[in-house]
């Protein structure tokens, strides 16, 4: 494969389809890094087959599972992904196709973080800058639609949650970083204009559960964080939307913590009572 060769959509679809039928084995005439960069250029494509089914699948296989890139290539790909051309592409727009590039770049950044867990290529300083940039992204991302019939998954909230989850599992993570995760989740919840319908709350809850499990967040502090959630919005329907989303997030957290045996029958009943009373329905 020629360096810097550009593919049109039809040609790239054909190539990716052939590779997928070979279980994403790297063809002998393909330089993995060049094709990965080409796929990245098409992550903003509205075609769900190109963007998601084939494109992202190749990234997951070649970046994370098969680890086809060396450290220098990983670092270059990291620089490309966090740029204004990818992760921050037309950030702040709502109901436009630009969200595809931003949202699926989040998935790419998750893959890079997972690789960094196994074989570190980022310095601690770079890792911390990326964590700070993740908070900025969650603050500025306003298009949190989940799924649209014609173009498939957008799912920016869920994909941002995957980034946060990868951070929470990373060996660099310490209790000093917890506030970044919680602030980012707060921003996602604040920016949601509709009730989450596509398990975004469950993806966010996984990051929180990892904080608890790895002893980066005491359970009592998690309760305080939920108690301080801002749902005081007008008009009423906006306030109701916020309350429902926070309630769903709370329930997902309880489910995650219970599944991991971090909430047990022997725990102080007052803790569980506090959990259960938060975001009660205002109706009699």
Secondary structure, DSSP 8 states (H G I E B T S, - for coil): --TT----HHHHHHHHHHHHHTTT---TT--HHHHHHHHHHTTT-S-HIIIIIIIIHHHIIIIIIS----HHHHHHHHHHHTSTTTTTTTTT--SSTHHHHHHHHHHHHHHHHHHHHHS--S-HHHHHHHHHHHHHHHHH------EETTTEE--HHHHHHHHHHHHHTSTT--GGGHHHHHHHHHHHHHH--S---SSHHHHHHHHHHHHHHTTSS-HHHHHHHHHT-----SSHHHHHHHHHHHHHHHHHHHHHHHHTTSS-TTS-HHHHHHHHHTT--S--
